[in-house]
Amino acid sequence: MAFMPDLPTRVLTLIRHAKLIRPHDYVLVGVSGGVDSMALLSVLHTLQDTIPFDVAVAHVNHMLRGQESDGDEDFVRAAAEGFSLPAHVKRVDIHGLAKSSGKSIQHAARDVRYDYFSELARTYGYQRIAIAHNQDDQVETFLLRVVKGTGIRGLSCIPVSRGPIIRPLLDVTRREIEQYVTEKGIRYREDSSNRKDAYERNYVRHRILPPMERLNPTVRSRIMSLLGDLTRLNERLDREARSLLTTWLPGDGEITLPVGQLIACSEETRFRILSEVLGRLAPGFIALREHIRLVEKVLQSSRPSASALLPFRIIVLREYDKLVFTAATAPPQVVETFPLRPGHTVVEALGISVDIDLVDHPPSEFSSDRYSAFLDPGSVSRLSVRTFREGDRFVPLGMAHAVKLKDYFISRKLPRTHRRRIPLLLIGDCIAWIIGERIDDRFKITAQTTKVVGVTVRKLSTISE
């Protein structure tokens, strides 16, 4: 039989390997009074002789088991005093909180504990928060996730550290913990609720794992081996997703991804990219598979302007070769027509300014600025500007026949969301220039031109390009 180092030595090895505790850290230990947390407290207290760090105790009385809960609180206070450690205790009516918040009792209790520990860390300057999760917790969590439903991303090891949270017992089985406290004579409290199979984790522990162990006595180690493989796979997929995301920088209020490159990704990598994008636009939004399926439908659509509405008012749009995510509300369509006169005119509703000059002759050279144009108004003197309306037609420069403006926009692959924001210069009732795009052939400068209108359009400084 291989030599097995004692529990403090194994924990010390993990602490050093994963850099969980540094010299002179101030460590807050979450202690329920149960066997796991009392073992953790004892081990960390022992290791203070090897690594110079300070320890404090935190306990939450969930007030779920009446006198038994109060007994746990008293026990933890006494244990902290026995180790000459400071103790922080909070009492919370978890049953009432769960009812008012709509959470399960377990979920509400967990949130309260972590919120309290984080609050203490901020207030007292604790750099680390030690939690007594062990290897059996990993196995039970894995089985719960499989039964309740999860993807590959949800099948990973519980992290040994995340931010200030550390889990020094994560490589230790519950059996080893129980053996340690028995050998050291460490007292602990038995939680009567741990014997009730009404709680999901207890059901897995008492009803699911025992028959699995009868089929294969090493099933726990086999699950841990599988978890290790899955964790490494998840880390690789996450690295790939992060690498791609760093090259696709967000725009102002929106994030644009290239359709071709996105489709070329593996489905699982794409899931992580899309989840990250949605999380960036709406912090707190946890993307589910059903949300990603909606995005996938838009991504894979043959329609160049497909769209979907997601929670948190996130809109995803397929704009030809781009997939655009935005959480901003689309501006209302401007339906008014705005008259223009020679000189400088500001049209705030369209976010533009228009400068009009009346000259006798066209310039010797035409500007390459696509927001400047010289037009022949003929006998018409009325100029105005508006946006697209259904049924609009114009004669593109170089063509002899009118085309629908909608068809022109499609041929130019202009996103549908942009079409109604493009200003149109009208001479009389005819579209003379799709500003920034193309003039109407009927208003081009010719040898017979006797009057020239020079038009320059600029976006107002508050409007992004």
VENRA-V799132 format. One record per pair of residues at least 24 apart in sequence whose ideal C-beta (glycine too) atoms are under 10 Angstrom apart, sorted by the first residue. I is the first residue (numbers start at 1). J is the second residue. D is the distance in whole Angstrom. If there is no record, write none. Layout:
# VENRA-V799132
i = (I/I)
j = (J/J)
d = (D/D)
This chain:
# VENRA-V799132
i = (4/6/6/6/6/6/6/7/7/7/7/7/7/7/7/7/7/7/7/7/7/8/8/8/8/8/8/8/8/8/8/9/9/9/10/10/10/10/10/10/11/11/11/11/11/11/11/11/11/11/11/12/12/12/12/12/12/13/14/14/14/14/14/14/14/14/15/15/15/15/15/15/15/15/15/15/15/16/16/17/17/18/18/18/18/18/18/18/18/19/19/20/20/20/20/20/20/20/20/20/20/21/21/21/21/21/21/21/21/21/21/21/22/22/22/22/22/23/23/23/24/24/24/24/24/25/25/25/25/25/25/25/25/25/25/26/26/26/26/26/26/26/26/26/26/27/27/27/27/27/27/27/27/27/27/27/27/27/27/28/28/28/28/28/28/28/28/28/28/28/28/28/28/28/28/28/28/28/28/29/29/29/29/29/29/29/29/29/29/29/29/29/29/29/29/29/30/30/30/30/30/30/30/30/30/30/30/30/30/30/30/31/31/31/31/31/31/31/31/31/31/31/31/31/31/31/31/31/32/32/32/32/32/32/32/32/32/32/32/32/32/33/33/33/33/33/33/33/33/33/33/33/33/33/33/33/33/34/34/34/34/34/34/34/34/34/34/35/35/35/35/35/35/35/35/35/35/35/35/35/35/35/36/36/36/36/36/36/36/36/36/36/36/36/36/37/37/37/37/37/37/37/37/37/38/38/38/38/38/38/38/38/38/38/38/39/39/39/39/39/39/39/39/39/39/39/39/39/39/40/40/40/40/40/40/40/40/40/40/41/41/41/41/41/41/41/41/41/42/42/42/42/42/42/42/43/43/43/43/43/43/43/43/43/44/44/44/44/44/44/45/45/45/45/46/47/48/53/53/54/54/54/54/55/55/55/55/55/55/55/55/56/56/56/56/56/56/56/56/57/57/57/57/57/57/57/58/58/58/58/58/58/58/58/58/58/58/58/58/58/58/59/59/59/59/59/59/59/60/60/60/60/60/60/60/60/60/60/60/60/60/60/61/61/61/61/61/61/62/62/62/62/62/62/62/62/62/62/62/62/62/62/63/63/63/63/63/63/63/64/64/64/64/64/64/64/64/64/65/65/65/68/68/68/68/68/69/69/69/71/72/72/72/73/74/75/75/75/76/78/79/79/79/79/82/86/88/88/88/88/88/88/88/89/90/90/90/90/90/92/104/104/105/105/106/106/106/114/117/117/118/118/118/121/121/121/122/126/127/127/128/128/128/128/128/128/129/129/129/129/129/129/130/130/130/130/130/130/131/131/131/131/131/131/131/132/132/132/132/132/132/133/133/133/133/133/133/133/133/133/133/134/134/134/134/134/134/134/134/134/134/134/134/135/135/135/135/135/135/135/135/135/135/135/135/135/135/136/136/136/136/136/136/136/136/136/136/136/137/137/137/137/137/137/138/138/138/138/138/138/138/138/139/139/139/139/139/139/139/139/139/139/139/139/139/140/140/140/140/140/140/140/140/140/140/140/141/141/141/142/142/142/142/142/142/142/143/143/143/143/143/143/143/143/143/144/144/144/144/144/146/147/147/147/147/148/149/150/151/151/151/151/151/151/152/152/152/152/152/152/152/153/153/153/153/153/153/153/153/153/154/154/155/155/155/155/155/155/155/156/156/156/156/156/156/156/156/156/157/157/157/157/157/157/157/158/158/159/171/173/173/173/174/174/175/233/234/234/236/237/237/237/237/237/237/237/238/238/238/239/239/240/240/240/240/240/240/241/241/241/241/241/241/241/241/241/241/241/242/242/242/243/244/244/244/244/244/245/245/245/245/245/248/248/248/250/250/250/250/251/251/251/251/252/252/252/252/253/253/253/253/253/254/254/254/254/254/254/254/254/255/255/255/255/255/255/255/255/255/256/256/256/256/256/256/256/257/257/257/257/257/257/258/258/258/259/259/259/259/259/259/259/259/259/259/260/260/261/262/262/262/262/262/263/263/263/263/267/267/270/270/270/271/271/274/274/274/274/277/277/277/277/278/278/278/278/278/278/278/280/280/281/281/281/281/281/281/281/281/281/281/282/282/282/282/282/282/282/283/284/285/285/285/285/285/286/287/287/291/295/295/298/298/299/303/304/304/304/304/305/305/305/305/305/305/305/306/307/307/315/317/317/317/318/318/319/319/319/319/319/319/320/320/320/320/320/320/321/322/322/324/324/326/330/330/330/331/331/331/332/333/333/333/333/333/334/334/334/334/334/335/335/335/335/336/336/336/336/337/337/337/337/337/337/337/337/338/338/338/338/338/338/339/339/339/339/339/340/340/340/340/340/340/340/340/340/341/341/341/341/342/342/342/342/344/344/345/345/346/346/347/347/347/347/347/347/348/348/348/349/349/349/350/350/350/350/350/350/350/350/350/350/350/350/351/351/351/351/351/351/351/351/351/352/352/352/352/352/352/352/352/353/353/353/353/353/353/354/354/354/354/354/354/354/354/354/354/355/355/355/355/355/356/356/356/356/356/356/356/357/357/357/357/357/358/358/358/358/359/359/359/359/360/360/360/360/361/361/361/361/361/362/362/362/362/362/363/363/363/366/367/367/369/369/369/369/370/370/370/370/370/371/371/371/371/371/371/371/371/372/372/372/372/372/372/373/373/373/373/373/373/373/373/373/373/373/373/373/373/373/374/374/374/374/374/374/374/374/374/375/375/375/375/375/375/375/375/375/375/375/375/375/375/375/375/376/376/376/376/376/376/376/376/376/376/376/376/376/376/377/377/377/377/377/377/377/377/378/378/378/378/378/378/378/378/379/379/379/380/380/380/380/380/380/380/380/380/381/381/381/381/382/382/382/382/383/383/383/383/383/383/383/384/384/384/384/384/384/385/385/385/385/385/385/385/385/386/386/386/386/386/387/387/387/387/387/387/388/388/388/388/388/388/388/388/388/389/389/389/392/392/392/393/393/393/394/394/394/394/394/394/394/394/394/394/394/394/394/395/395/395/395/395/395/395/395/395/396/396/396/396/396/396/397/397/397/397/397/397/397/397/397/398/398/398/399/399/399/400/401/402/402/402/402/402/405/405/408/408/408/409/409/412/412/421/423/423/425/425/425/427/427/433)
j = (176/43/46/176/180/183/184/39/40/42/43/46/169/172/176/177/179/180/181/183/184/42/43/44/45/46/47/49/50/180/184/43/47/50/43/168/169/171/172/176/39/40/43/44/46/47/168/169/170/171/172/43/46/47/50/51/168/171/160/166/167/168/169/170/171/172/43/44/47/50/51/53/128/130/160/166/168/50/51/160/171/159/160/161/166/167/168/170/171/161/166/51/128/130/160/161/165/166/167/168/170/47/48/51/53/55/127/128/130/161/166/168/51/52/53/127/128/51/52/53/51/52/53/54/127/51/52/53/54/55/126/127/128/164/166/53/54/55/56/121/124/125/126/127/128/51/53/54/55/56/121/126/127/128/129/130/164/166/168/54/55/56/57/58/86/88/117/118/120/121/124/125/126/127/128/129/130/131/164/55/56/57/58/59/80/83/85/117/126/128/129/130/131/132/166/168/57/58/59/60/113/114/116/117/120/129/130/131/132/133/165/56/57/58/59/60/72/75/76/77/79/80/85/87/89/130/132/188/59/60/61/62/72/73/75/76/113/132/188/189/191/59/69/71/72/73/74/75/76/77/78/79/187/188/189/190/191/72/75/76/132/177/188/189/190/191/194/132/134/174/177/178/180/181/182/186/187/188/189/190/191/194/131/132/133/134/136/137/169/172/174/177/178/181/188/76/79/130/131/132/169/177/188/189/75/76/79/132/177/181/184/186/187/188/189/132/134/169/172/174/176/177/178/179/180/181/184/186/188/130/131/132/133/134/167/168/169/172/177/76/79/80/83/85/130/132/186/188/79/83/180/181/184/186/188/130/132/168/169/172/177/180/184/186/83/85/128/130/168/169/82/83/84/85/184/168/83/127/128/85/86/126/127/80/83/84/85/86/126/128/130/80/85/86/87/88/120/124/126/81/83/85/86/87/88/89/86/87/88/89/90/113/116/117/119/120/121/124/126/129/130/87/88/89/90/91/113/116/88/89/90/91/92/94/109/110/112/113/114/115/116/117/89/90/91/92/93/94/90/91/92/93/94/95/97/98/105/108/109/112/113/193/91/92/93/94/95/96/97/92/93/94/95/98/105/109/191/193/191/192/193/189/190/191/192/193/94/191/193/189/189/190/191/189/189/187/188/189/189/187/186/187/188/189/187/124/116/117/119/120/123/124/126/116/115/116/117/119/120/116/199/200/193/199/199/200/201/165/164/165/163/164/165/163/164/165/164/164/164/166/161/163/164/165/166/168/161/163/164/165/166/167/164/165/166/167/168/169/158/165/166/167/168/169/170/167/168/169/170/172/177/158/159/160/165/166/167/168/169/170/172/158/167/168/169/170/171/172/173/174/175/176/177/169/170/171/172/173/174/175/176/177/220/221/223/224/227/172/173/174/175/176/177/201/205/209/220/224/167/169/170/174/201/205/167/170/171/173/220/223/224/227/173/174/204/205/209/212/219/220/221/222/223/224/227/174/200/201/202/203/204/205/208/209/220/223/201/204/227/204/220/223/224/226/227/230/200/201/203/204/205/208/209/212/223/200/201/203/204/208/223/200/203/204/208/200/289/289/234/268/271/288/289/292/230/233/234/237/268/271/272/230/233/234/237/238/268/271/272/275/230/234/226/227/229/230/231/233/234/227/228/230/231/232/233/234/235/238/224/227/228/230/231/232/234/227/231/231/224/220/221/224/205/220/220/268/268/272/269/265/266/268/269/271/272/273/269/272/276/269/272/265/266/268/269/272/273/265/266/268/269/270/271/272/273/274/275/276/272/273/276/269/269/270/272/273/276/272/273/276/277/280/273/277/323/277/280/281/325/324/325/326/464/326/328/464/465/281/326/327/328/464/281/315/317/324/325/326/327/328/280/281/314/316/323/324/325/326/327/317/319/322/323/324/325/326/299/316/322/323/324/325/321/322/323/298/299/300/304/318/319/320/321/322/323/321/322/321/295/296/299/322/323/296/299/300/323/292/296/295/296/299/295/296/299/316/323/325/314/316/323/325/310/311/312/314/316/325/327/325/327/310/312/313/314/315/316/325/326/327/328/310/311/312/313/314/325/327/312/312/310/311/312/314/327/311/311/314/316/323/325/323/324/323/416/410/413/415/416/410/413/414/415/416/417/419/416/416/417/417/415/416/417/415/416/413/414/415/416/417/418/410/412/413/414/415/416/413/413/415/415/417/417/417/420/421/417/420/421/420/387/388/389/420/421/386/387/420/421/423/386/387/389/420/384/385/386/387/384/385/386/387/389/424/426/429/383/384/385/386/423/426/382/383/384/385/426/382/383/384/385/425/426/427/453/455/381/382/383/384/381/383/453/454/456/458/383/385/458/460/384/385/386/423/457/460/460/462/463/385/386/387/385/386/387/421/422/423/424/435/457/459/460/463/421/423/458/459/460/461/462/463/464/385/423/435/457/458/459/460/463/456/457/458/459/460/461/383/384/385/423/425/435/455/456/457/458/454/455/456/457/458/383/425/453/454/455/456/457/452/453/454/455/456/451/452/453/454/451/452/453/454/449/450/451/452/445/449/450/451/452/445/446/449/452/454/445/452/454/445/454/456/436/456/457/458/435/436/437/438/457/423/435/436/455/456/457/458/459/435/454/455/456/457/458/425/432/433/435/436/438/439/443/444/445/453/454/455/456/457/439/443/444/445/449/452/453/454/455/425/427/432/433/439/440/442/443/444/445/449/451/452/453/454/455/427/432/439/442/443/444/445/446/448/449/450/451/452/453/427/428/432/443/449/451/452/453/427/428/430/442/443/449/450/451/428/450/451/426/427/428/429/430/432/443/451/453/427/428/451/453/426/427/428/429/425/426/427/428/432/453/455/424/425/426/427/428/429/423/424/425/426/433/435/455/457/423/424/425/426/431/419/420/421/422/423/424/418/419/420/421/422/423/424/431/434/420/424/431/424/431/434/430/431/440/424/426/430/431/432/433/434/438/439/440/441/442/443/430/431/438/439/440/441/442/443/444/434/437/438/439/440/441/433/437/438/439/440/441/442/443/444/438/441/444/438/440/441/441/441/430/431/440/441/442/431/434/434/437/438/434/437/437/438/463/457/459/453/455/457/453/455/457)
d = (8/10/10/10/8/9/10/7/10/9/6/9/8/7/7/7/8/5/9/9/9/9/5/9/10/5/6/10/8/9/10/10/9/10/9/9/9/7/7/9/10/8/5/8/9/7/5/7/10/8/7/9/9/6/6/8/9/9/7/9/9/6/9/7/6/9/10/9/7/9/7/10/10/10/10/8/6/10/8/9/10/10/5/6/8/9/9/9/10/8/10/10/7/8/7/6/10/4/8/6/10/8/10/6/5/10/8/6/8/10/7/8/8/10/8/8/9/6/5/7/9/6/6/8/9/8/9/5/7/10/8/5/5/10/10/7/5/8/7/9/7/6/5/6/7/10/6/7/5/7/10/7/7/4/8/6/10/8/9/10/8/5/8/5/10/8/6/10/6/6/8/10/4/9/7/5/7/10/9/6/7/6/7/10/9/10/8/10/10/9/8/5/8/8/10/10/8/5/8/8/6/9/9/6/10/7/7/5/7/10/9/10/5/7/5/10/9/9/5/10/7/8/10/8/10/9/8/10/7/8/10/9/7/10/10/7/9/8/9/8/7/7/10/8/4/8/9/5/5/10/10/7/9/6/4/9/8/8/10/10/8/10/6/6/8/6/8/9/10/8/6/6/9/6/10/8/10/5/8/8/9/10/9/4/8/6/9/8/7/9/7/6/9/9/9/9/10/9/8/4/9/10/8/10/9/9/7/8/9/7/10/6/7/4/8/7/9/7/8/10/9/5/8/10/6/5/9/7/8/6/8/4/9/9/9/6/6/9/9/9/7/8/7/8/9/8/9/10/9/8/8/8/7/5/10/10/10/7/8/9/9/8/10/10/10/10/10/6/7/10/10/5/9/8/9/9/10/9/8/9/9/9/10/9/8/10/6/9/10/10/8/8/6/5/7/7/8/7/7/9/8/5/7/4/7/9/10/8/5/8/8/8/7/6/10/6/9/10/9/8/10/7/7/5/8/10/9/9/9/8/5/8/6/9/8/10/6/5/10/10/6/9/7/7/4/7/10/9/10/8/6/8/4/8/9/10/8/9/5/8/9/10/6/7/5/6/7/9/10/10/9/6/6/10/7/8/10/7/8/7/7/8/9/8/6/9/10/9/10/7/5/10/8/10/10/8/8/5/8/9/9/8/9/10/9/8/8/9/9/5/9/8/10/10/10/5/10/9/9/8/9/9/10/9/7/8/8/8/9/8/9/8/9/10/6/10/10/7/6/10/9/10/6/8/5/10/10/9/5/5/7/10/10/8/5/8/6/9/10/6/7/5/9/9/9/8/8/6/9/10/8/6/10/9/9/10/5/9/7/6/10/10/8/10/5/6/8/5/7/6/10/8/6/8/7/6/6/5/8/10/8/9/7/9/10/6/10/9/6/4/8/10/9/10/8/9/7/10/9/9/8/8/8/10/10/7/9/10/9/8/7/6/9/10/9/9/7/10/8/5/9/10/5/7/8/10/9/5/9/10/5/6/9/7/10/10/8/9/9/10/10/6/9/8/6/9/10/9/10/5/9/6/7/8/8/6/7/9/6/9/10/9/10/8/8/8/9/9/10/8/7/10/6/9/7/7/7/8/6/9/10/9/10/6/8/8/8/7/7/8/9/9/8/7/10/5/8/9/8/7/9/6/4/9/9/5/8/10/8/5/7/8/5/10/9/9/10/9/9/7/9/10/9/10/10/9/9/9/9/10/8/6/5/9/6/10/9/6/9/10/10/8/8/9/5/8/9/8/10/9/5/8/9/4/5/9/9/7/8/9/8/10/8/9/9/6/10/9/6/6/8/9/8/9/10/8/7/8/9/9/10/9/8/10/9/5/9/9/6/7/5/9/8/9/9/6/6/4/8/7/7/7/10/10/9/7/5/8/9/10/8/5/7/5/8/9/9/10/7/5/8/8/7/7/8/10/7/9/10/7/9/8/5/6/5/6/10/10/10/10/6/10/6/10/7/7/10/9/9/9/8/8/9/9/8/9/9/9/9/9/9/5/7/9/8/6/9/7/9/9/10/9/7/9/5/10/10/6/7/5/9/8/7/4/8/6/10/6/9/8/8/6/5/7/9/10/9/10/10/8/8/7/10/6/10/8/7/8/8/9/10/10/7/4/8/9/10/8/8/9/7/8/6/9/10/8/9/4/8/7/8/10/10/5/9/7/10/8/10/8/8/8/9/7/9/9/10/9/7/10/7/9/10/5/8/8/5/8/8/9/8/8/8/10/10/10/7/9/5/7/4/9/10/10/7/10/10/6/5/7/9/10/7/7/5/8/10/9/4/6/6/8/9/10/10/8/10/10/8/10/10/9/9/10/10/10/10/8/10/7/10/6/9/8/9/9/7/9/10/10/10/9/7/8/7/8/9/5/10/9/9/9/9/9/8/9/10/6/5/10/7/4/9/8/6/8/5/7/6/6/8/9/7/5/8/6/10/9/10/6/8/8/9/7/7/5/8/8/7/5/8/8/7/9/6/7/6/8/10/8/7/4/8/8/7/7/6/8/8/5/8/6/10/8/7/7/10/8/9/10/7/5/9/7/5/9/9/8/8/8/9/9/10/8/10/10/9/5/7/9/10/10/7/6/9/7/5/7/8/10/7/7/5/8/10/8/8/5/8/10/9/6/9/10/10/9/8/5/8/8/9/10/9/6/9/6/7/5/8/8/7/5/7/6/8/10/4/8/7/9/10/7/5/8/7/9/9/10/9/5/7/5/7/8/4/8/7/7/8/5/8/8/7/9/6/8/5/8/9/10/8/8/9/9/8/9/10/9/10/5/4/9/8/9/9/10/10/9/9/9/9/8/7/6/9/7/7/6/8/8/7/8/9/8/5/8/9/9/5/7/6/7/9/8/9/8/7/6/9/7/9/8/5/7/7/6/6/10/5/5/9/7/9/7/9/9/9/9/10/7/6/10/9/8/10/8/10/7/4/8/9/7/8/9/5/9/8/10/9/9/10/10/5/4/6/9/10/9/9/5/8/7/7/10/10/6/5/7/5/9/9/6/9/6/9/10/10/6/7/9/10/10/9/9/9/7/7/7/8/8/9/9/7/9/10/7/10/9/6/8/8/10/9)
